[in-house]
């Protein structure tokens, strides 16, 4: 595995950089272990990342209504990450989805060790007899880009309400993406969000990354994304991104 690039931050002392490197290295080791566990349990794992309020939980609620894609079962459990409250997990549980809430306190991201604990909790509930496991990361376009969770697929959401300039402003996040989703696409015009601008910036940063537009009011758009995830699993796709 390539050596991680340490943060280019002139305010960090050499000792601080060593501490950061140690933390990330420890996380990488745990992520590798989790990757092996997912494979052993025949689970395909998707890491959802985005800003707060971009629609990650809403997307999962929409997915809950899709029982199958073609002849393939589309059953899943969810690990939720938030600083406080279990509101998102409660929303998903009300849709019949097994969910485990991680409360990070002040931490702006999930780490592989947190996922291990949540995974074991779901397993103890016999909640992992499913095809997929979604990890809804803490809403943040910076920190989650540094922490590998061992996922097979990393999907980044960008909502039309955030503006169409985020790809090049937050390159580390979008470099993580195995797919990018423009959520709330039904109100792009209202917020002056130009899809072509996002396509142009992605072409500069990460050419050929799949781009989807979804709306909770357009079931076909949700089904299209679900089909992509199923196809990735069937093709044996595993993200090759090296988190740094």
HUGIPE-V463520 format. One record per pair of residues at least 12 apart in sequence whose C-alpha atoms are under 10 Angstrom apart, sorted by sequence separation. I is the first residue (numbers start at 1). J is the second residue. D is the distance in whole Angstrom. If there is no record, write none. Layout:
BEGIN
I:J:D
I:J:D
END
This chain:
BEGIN
6:18:9
48:60:10
63:75:9
64:76:8
80:92:10
88:100:10
89:101:6
102:114:7
137:149:10
199:211:8
212:224:8
213:225:9
7:20:9
63:76:9
64:77:10
86:99:10
88:101:8
89:102:9
102:115:8
167:180:10
182:195:8
198:211:9
212:225:7
6:20:8
7:21:9
78:92:8
86:100:9
87:101:9
119:133:9
135:149:9
211:225:10
6:21:7
77:92:9
78:93:9
86:101:6
100:115:10
102:117:9
141:156:9
5:21:9
60:76:9
77:93:10
85:101:8
86:102:8
102:118:7
135:151:8
141:157:10
158:174:10
182:198:9
195:211:10
212:228:10
4:21:8
60:77:10
84:101:9
85:102:9
86:103:8
100:117:10
101:118:8
134:151:9
141:158:10
156:173:8
157:174:9
3:21:10
6:24:9
60:78:9
84:102:9
85:103:7
100:118:6
133:151:9
155:173:10
156:174:7
164:182:9
180:198:10
195:213:9
210:228:9
77:96:10
78:97:7
79:98:9
80:99:7
81:100:9
82:101:8
83:102:8
84:103:5
99:118:9
100:119:8
133:152:10
134:153:10
135:154:10
154:173:10
155:174:9
156:175:10
180:199:10
4:24:8
77:97:6
78:98:6
79:99:6
80:100:6
81:101:6
82:102:6
83:103:5
84:104:7
85:105:10
115:135:8
134:154:10
154:174:10
156:176:8
157:177:9
4:25:8
57:78:10
76:97:7
77:98:5
78:99:5
79:100:5
80:101:5
81:102:5
82:103:5
83:104:5
84:105:6
100:121:7
154:175:10
155:176:8
156:177:6
161:182:10
3:25:9
75:97:9
76:98:8
77:99:6
78:100:6
79:101:6
80:102:6
81:103:6
82:104:6
83:105:5
84:106:9
99:121:10
100:122:7
154:176:7
155:177:5
156:178:8
157:179:9
158:180:7
159:181:8
160:182:7
161:183:9
180:202:9
57:80:9
76:99:9
77:100:8
78:101:9
79:102:7
80:103:8
81:104:7
82:105:8
83:106:6
99:122:8
153:176:9
154:177:5
155:178:6
156:179:7
157:180:6
158:181:6
159:182:5
160:183:6
161:184:8
4:28:10
82:106:9
83:107:7
98:122:8
153:177:8
154:178:5
155:179:5
156:180:5
157:181:5
158:182:5
159:183:4
160:184:6
161:185:9
164:188:9
82:107:9
83:108:7
110:135:9
141:166:9
145:170:10
153:178:6
154:179:7
155:180:6
156:181:6
157:182:6
158:183:6
159:184:6
160:185:6
163:188:9
81:107:10
82:108:8
83:109:9
110:136:9
111:137:9
141:167:10
145:171:9
146:172:8
152:178:9
153:179:8
154:180:9
155:181:7
156:182:9
157:183:6
158:184:9
159:185:7
160:186:8
161:187:8
1:28:10
61:88:10
81:108:9
82:109:8
98:125:9
100:127:10
110:137:6
145:172:6
146:173:9
157:184:10
158:185:10
160:187:7
161:188:8
164:191:10
175:202:9
185:212:10
186:213:9
64:92:8
81:109:8
82:110:9
98:126:10
99:127:8
109:137:7
110:138:7
141:169:10
142:170:7
144:172:9
145:173:5
148:176:10
159:187:9
160:188:5
163:191:7
164:192:8
165:193:9
174:202:8
178:206:10
185:213:6
186:214:8
187:215:9
81:110:7
98:127:6
108:137:9
109:138:5
141:170:7
142:171:9
143:172:9
144:173:8
145:174:8
159:188:9
160:189:9
161:190:9
162:191:9
163:192:8
164:193:5
165:194:9
177:206:9
179:208:9
180:209:7
181:210:8
182:211:8
183:212:8
184:213:8
185:214:6
186:215:6
52:82:10
58:88:9
61:91:8
62:92:10
65:95:8
80:110:9
81:111:10
97:127:9
98:128:8
108:138:6
109:139:8
141:171:9
142:172:7
143:173:8
145:175:8
146:176:9
160:190:9
161:191:6
163:193:6
164:194:6
167:197:9
168:198:9
171:201:10
175:205:7
176:206:9
178:208:10
179:209:6
180:210:6
181:211:6
182:212:6
183:213:6
184:214:6
185:215:5
186:216:9
45:76:9
57:88:7
60:91:10
61:92:6
64:95:7
65:96:10
107:138:9
108:139:8
109:140:7
141:172:8
142:173:6
145:176:7
160:191:7
161:192:9
162:193:8
163:194:8
164:195:7
167:198:7
171:202:9
174:205:8
175:206:6
178:209:6
179:210:5
180:211:5
181:212:5
182:213:5
183:214:5
184:215:5
185:216:9
186:217:8
44:76:9
45:77:10
46:78:10
47:79:10
48:80:10
56:88:10
57:89:9
60:92:8
61:93:10
63:95:10
64:96:8
98:130:10
108:140:7
109:141:10
141:173:6
142:174:10
144:176:9
145:177:9
160:192:8
161:193:8
164:196:9
165:197:8
166:198:8
167:199:9
169:201:10
174:206:8
177:209:7
178:210:7
179:211:6
180:212:6
181:213:6
182:214:6
183:215:6
184:216:7
185:217:9
186:218:8
43:76:9
45:78:10
58:91:9
61:94:9
62:95:9
64:97:7
81:114:9
108:141:10
109:142:9
110:143:9
111:144:8
116:149:9
140:173:9
141:174:9
160:193:6
164:197:6
165:198:7
167:200:10
168:201:6
172:205:10
177:210:9
178:211:9
179:212:8
180:213:9
181:214:7
182:215:9
183:216:8
184:217:9
185:218:9
57:91:8
58:92:9
61:95:7
63:97:10
81:115:9
99:133:10
102:136:10
104:138:8
108:142:9
109:143:6
110:144:7
115:149:7
159:193:9
160:194:8
164:198:6
167:201:6
168:202:8
171:205:7
175:209:9
177:211:10
184:218:10
57:92:8
60:95:10
61:96:10
79:114:10
80:115:10
98:133:10
99:134:9
100:135:10
101:136:10
102:137:10
103:138:9
108:143:6
109:144:5
111:146:9
112:147:8
114:149:9
115:150:9
160:195:9
163:198:10
164:199:10
166:201:9
167:202:7
171:206:9
174:209:10
61:97:9
79:115:8
99:135:10
102:138:9
107:143:9
108:144:7
109:145:9
110:146:10
111:147:6
112:148:7
113:149:9
165:201:8
168:204:9
185:221:10
60:97:9
109:146:9
110:147:7
111:148:7
112:149:5
164:201:9
167:204:10
168:205:7
80:118:9
109:147:8
110:148:9
111:149:6
112:150:7
167:205:8
183:221:10
79:118:7
110:149:8
111:150:10
112:151:10
167:206:10
183:222:10
78:118:10
79:119:8
158:198:9
78:119:9
77:119:10
79:122:9
78:122:9
181:225:9
77:122:8
179:225:10
89:136:10
88:136:10
78:127:10
179:228:9
77:127:7
78:128:10
179:229:10
76:127:9
77:128:7
76:128:8
77:129:9
75:128:10
76:129:8
77:130:7
160:213:10
75:129:9
76:130:5
77:131:9
78:132:9
79:133:8
80:134:8
81:135:8
82:136:9
157:211:10
159:213:9
75:130:5
76:131:6
77:132:7
78:133:6
79:134:6
80:135:6
81:136:6
82:137:8
83:138:7
155:210:10
156:211:10
157:212:9
158:213:10
159:214:9
74:130:8
75:131:5
76:132:5
77:133:5
78:134:5
79:135:5
80:136:5
81:137:5
82:138:5
83:139:9
155:211:10
157:213:10
159:215:10
73:130:9
74:131:7
75:132:6
76:133:5
77:134:6
78:135:6
79:136:6
80:137:7
81:138:5
82:139:7
157:214:10
73:131:7
74:132:7
75:133:9
76:134:7
77:135:9
78:136:7
79:137:8
80:138:8
81:139:8
72:131:9
73:132:10
178:237:10
49:109:10
178:238:9
178:239:7
177:239:9
178:240:9
176:239:9
178:241:8
176:240:9
177:241:8
176:241:6
175:241:8
176:242:8
175:242:10
176:243:7
175:243:9
176:244:10
173:243:10
172:243:9
172:244:8
60:134:8
155:229:10
60:136:9
153:229:8
35:112:10
34:112:7
33:112:9
34:113:9
37:116:9
56:135:10
57:136:8
153:232:8
31:111:8
32:112:9
33:113:10
56:136:7
152:232:9
153:233:9
30:111:9
31:112:5
34:115:8
38:119:10
56:137:9
152:233:8
30:112:6
31:113:8
34:116:7
37:119:10
28:111:9
29:112:9
30:113:6
33:116:9
56:139:9
27:111:7
28:112:8
29:113:10
30:114:10
31:115:9
152:236:9
153:237:8
154:238:9
26:111:10
27:112:6
28:113:10
30:115:9
31:116:9
34:119:9
43:128:8
52:137:10
54:139:8
152:237:7
153:238:6
154:239:7
26:112:9
27:113:7
30:116:8
42:128:10
43:129:9
44:130:9
45:131:9
46:132:8
47:133:9
48:134:7
49:135:9
50:136:9
51:137:10
52:138:8
53:139:7
152:238:4
153:239:5
154:240:10
24:111:9
26:113:9
27:114:10
41:128:8
42:129:9
43:130:7
44:131:6
45:132:6
46:133:6
47:134:6
48:135:6
49:136:7
50:137:8
51:138:8
52:139:4
53:140:10
151:238:8
152:239:5
153:240:9
154:241:9
41:129:9
42:130:9
43:131:6
44:132:5
45:133:5
46:134:5
47:135:5
48:136:5
49:137:5
50:138:8
51:139:5
52:140:6
150:238:10
151:239:7
152:240:9
153:241:10
41:130:10
42:131:7
43:132:5
44:133:6
45:134:6
46:135:6
47:136:6
48:137:6
49:138:7
50:139:5
51:140:5
52:141:9
150:239:9
152:241:10
41:131:10
42:132:9
43:133:7
44:134:9
45:135:7
46:136:8
47:137:7
48:138:9
49:139:7
50:140:6
51:141:5
43:134:10
48:139:9
49:140:7
50:141:6
51:142:9
49:141:7
50:142:9
49:142:10
148:241:9
38:132:10
50:144:9
148:242:8
149:243:9
38:133:9
49:144:7
147:242:9
148:243:6
48:144:10
49:145:9
146:242:9
147:243:6
148:244:8
47:144:10
132:229:9
145:242:10
146:243:5
147:244:7
59:157:10
132:230:9
145:243:6
146:244:5
131:230:9
144:243:9
145:244:7
56:156:9
144:244:10
47:148:9
56:157:7
132:233:9
47:149:8
54:156:10
55:157:8
56:158:10
131:233:9
46:149:9
47:150:9
48:151:10
54:157:7
55:158:9
56:159:10
45:149:9
46:150:9
47:151:6
54:158:6
55:159:7
45:150:8
46:151:6
47:152:8
48:153:9
49:154:8
50:155:9
51:156:9
53:158:10
54:159:5
45:151:5
46:152:6
47:153:6
48:154:6
49:155:6
50:156:6
51:157:8
53:159:8
54:160:8
44:151:8
45:152:5
46:153:5
47:154:5
48:155:5
49:156:5
50:157:5
51:158:7
52:159:10
54:161:8
43:151:10
44:152:6
45:153:6
46:154:6
47:155:6
48:156:6
49:157:6
50:158:6
51:159:8
53:161:9
54:162:8
43:152:9
44:153:8
45:154:9
46:155:7
47:156:8
48:157:7
49:158:9
50:159:9
53:162:9
52:162:10
51:162:8
38:150:8
37:150:9
38:151:8
39:152:10
35:149:8
36:150:8
38:152:9
34:149:7
35:150:5
31:147:9
32:148:9
33:149:10
34:150:6
35:151:7
31:148:6
32:149:8
33:150:8
34:151:8
35:152:8
28:146:10
30:148:9
31:149:5
32:150:6
27:146:10
28:147:8
29:148:9
30:149:8
31:150:5
32:151:10
27:147:7
28:148:6
30:150:8
31:151:8
27:148:7
28:149:8
29:150:10
24:146:8
25:147:10
27:149:8
28:150:8
24:147:7
27:150:10
50:173:8
23:147:10
24:148:9
49:173:8
50:174:10
59:183:9
49:174:10
58:183:10
59:184:10
49:176:9
55:182:10
56:183:9
49:177:9
54:182:9
55:183:7
48:177:9
54:183:7
55:184:8
47:177:10
50:180:10
54:184:8
49:180:10
50:181:10
48:180:10
7:146:10
6:146:10
4:146:10
74:226:8
62:215:10
66:219:9
74:227:9
62:216:7
65:219:10
69:223:8
59:214:9
61:216:9
62:217:10
68:223:10
69:224:9
72:227:9
74:229:9
59:215:9
63:219:10
66:222:9
74:230:8
58:215:10
59:216:7
62:219:8
65:222:10
66:223:7
69:226:7
70:227:8
73:230:9
58:216:7
65:223:10
68:226:9
69:227:6
72:230:8
55:214:10
63:222:7
68:227:9
69:228:10
72:231:10
55:215:9
62:222:7
63:223:8
66:226:8
69:229:10
70:230:10
55:216:9
62:223:9
69:230:7
60:222:10
63:225:9
68:230:10
69:231:10
72:234:9
59:222:8
63:226:7
62:226:10
59:225:10
46:229:9
45:229:10
44:229:9
44:230:9
44:232:9
45:233:9
44:233:6
43:233:9
44:234:10
44:236:9
44:237:10
45:238:9
46:239:10
44:238:9
35:238:10
28:242:10
28:243:9
28:244:10
24:243:9
25:244:10
24:244:8
21:244:10
7:244:8
4:242:8
5:243:9
6:244:7
3:242:9
4:243:8
5:244:6
2:242:8
4:244:5
1:242:8
2:243:10
3:244:9
2:244:10
END
